[in-house]
Amino acid sequence: MDAATIAQIVSAAGTLAYLVVFGTLYYMLVRLYRGVLEETREERTAKDRPQVIVEDDYSRLPDVDLVIRNISQGAAKDITFEFSSKIESSDGFIISDLTYFKNGLNFLGPESEIRLYWDTLDNLVQRLKENGFTEGITVTVRCRDLSGKVYTDRWTFNPLVYEGNRTVRNDSFHDLVRAVEKISDRLDAMERRAEESRRE
């Protein structure tokens, strides 16, 4: 073999080696981008997936509200609720028998909520203890996204965890309400006096 043939073989082998290295790098880059695209798609799907929760809200203590909330960016339809036990207030009203709990909801938009008064915390604690619900009440929520895919979530709420909680009254708000009521009463009285003086 002469030097020219050896040079051609070495050149071809070098070109082949470069081709293998670049081909491998290109393949790895394509796999990386494909993984990033799948991850982005999963994140978008998770963000658009409807997630309807039922929770007990303690923001107005001592009053406790029950809230149905779609916490996602995706709309939910054909929403159904299944409770581990009936939800009852201290006056005997069975909240879980409300129409939208029994028959479900047709639709709940993104970041929408339905709020209803449940009871006071002390009454709930007493009622749950009497009925033996030390672990709280579980609700299973089923819903569909707009494409028809079904999602199921379970939520447990338990007012007993707040037993003995000392609530802070928002007196400034109550003072404001009382002041507005006084102004309204005074305006009514002034209006009555003005009407009486017109009659005379």
Residue pairs with C-beta under 8 A, 6 or more apart in sequence:
47 72
47 73
47 74
48 72
48 73
48 74
48 145
49 72
49 74
49 145
49 151
50 70
50 72
50 74
50 75
50 76
50 77
50 108
50 110
50 143
50 144
50 145
50 151
51 70
51 71
51 72
51 74
51 76
51 151
51 153
52 68
52 69
52 70
52 71
52 76
52 79
52 108
52 141
52 143
52 153
53 67
53 68
53 69
53 71
53 141
53 153
53 155
54 66
54 67
54 68
54 69
54 81
54 139
54 141
54 155
54 157
55 66
55 67
55 69
55 155
55 157
56 64
56 65
56 66
56 67
56 118
56 157
56 158
56 159
57 64
57 65
57 66
57 67
57 115
58 64
58 121
58 162
59 65
61 121
61 162
61 165
61 167
61 168
62 120
62 121
62 122
62 167
63 117
63 119
63 120
63 121
64 118
64 119
64 120
64 121
64 124
64 159
65 115
65 116
65 117
65 118
66 87
66 95
66 115
66 116
66 117
66 118
66 157
67 113
67 114
67 115
67 116
68 100
68 105
68 108
68 113
68 114
68 115
69 112
69 113
69 114
70 76
70 108
70 109
70 110
70 111
70 112
70 113
71 111
72 110
72 111
73 110
73 111
74 110
74 145
74 146
75 107
75 108
75 109
75 110
75 145
75 146
76 105
76 107
76 108
76 143
76 144
76 145
77 106
77 107
77 108
77 143
77 144
77 145
77 146
78 104
78 106
78 142
78 143
78 144
79 104
79 105
79 106
79 107
79 108
79 141
79 142
79 143
80 104
80 141
80 142
80 143
81 96
81 101
81 104
81 139
81 140
81 141
82 139
82 140
82 142
83 96
83 101
83 137
83 138
83 139
83 140
84 137
84 138
84 139
85 131
85 133
85 137
86 94
86 96
86 97
87 94
87 95
87 96
87 118
87 137
88 94
88 95
88 96
88 127
89 95
89 118
89 119
89 123
89 124
89 127
90 119
90 120
90 123
90 124
90 126
90 127
91 119
95 101
95 116
95 118
96 102
98 116
100 114
105 114
108 114
108 143
118 124
119 127
121 159
121 162
121 165
121 167
124 159
125 159
125 160
125 162
125 163
128 134
128 136
128 158
128 159
128 160
129 160
133 158
133 160
134 160
135 156
135 158
136 156
136 157
136 158
136 159
136 160
137 156
137 157
137 158
138 154
138 155
138 156
139 154
139 155
139 156
139 157
140 152
140 153
140 154
141 152
141 153
141 154
141 155
142 150
142 151
142 152
143 150
143 151
144 150
144 151
145 151
